[in-house]
Amino acid sequence: MRTRDLLLRVTIVGIGVGFAAAPAFAFDGSKSDAAMAAMPLVAPAMPAMPARPQTPADAFRSGATFIKSGDITRGLHALEYAAEKGHPLAQWKLGRIYADGEGVPADVAKAFDYFSRIADEHAEDSPDSPQARFVANAFVSLGHYYLEGIPKTVERDPERAREMFAYAASYFRDPDAQYQLGRMYLKGIGAPHDPRQAARWFGLSAQKGQSSAQAMLGAMLFTGDNVPRQAARGLMWLTMAKENARGNDQQWINKLYDSAVAQATEDEKALGGIFLKSLLKTRRE
């Protein structure tokens, strides 16, 4: 077929399509009444795009922001959504909210449930992961609940408490768990009475700056309580504990410190000061 014939055919087809697609016109060139009536007065609106589902991480961030601003209802709703999706920080935050009664009535049974989810689902998370300290804290919280029990929810089980503390202390190297484990060995509750083992765990925790562990280790070393007496080193740890103590721990730690200072010789005080300077210098370096 020649190019001229091809162009003519395309033109004719285009004209036909144009007539089919165009609104009907009267013979005089004006739009027909039927066509005018059929035409919409307003162009139809485009359908709204569906909202992108919120991710668990987004829900956690918005929930934490709402809680901080005092909007507890919206905060809990967002955190619960994230928690149901398995977000460990949302589960932990909800556990702490119900454990401490932060803006809601305290509910230790709910707190226990959230902390248990974390322990069940994240026990093998890397100890170097960003959420590791929250997972460890969940184990420590469970340890306290098993140690004391929860009426109608959790029976008192010191041995189970020791397992919770021991896991967080050894796998996650958590200083609070190490301190609690030391207390159990020192008192022989849920664990054999073993002061040397207690001193070991207190020492690991004290090195991380846990003030209660520093005080307990210092007192044991100063008095020689079932461990070789090292009065100067005990004074060093008691001094550290006194400087680091906060809140309710200040009173009993200050008493231990004051008692040791009152009994110490001048030489023990001087040597304790030398040990303290050396420790602080090592940490700065």
Secondary structure, DSSP 8 states (H G I E B T S, - for coil): --HHHHHHHHHHHHHHHHHHHS--B-TTSSB-HHHHHHS-SS-------------HHHHHHHHHHHHHHT-HHHHHHHHHHHHHTT-HHHHHHHHHHHHHTSSS---HHHHHHHHHHHHHHHTTS-TTSTTHHHHHHHHHHHHHHHHH-BTTTB---HHHHHHHHHHHHHTS--HHHHHHHHHHHHHTSSS---HHHHHHHHHHHHHTT-HHHHHHHHHHHHHTSSS---HHHHHHHHHHHHHH--TTHHHHHHHHHHHHHHH--HHHHHHHHHHHHHHHHHHH-
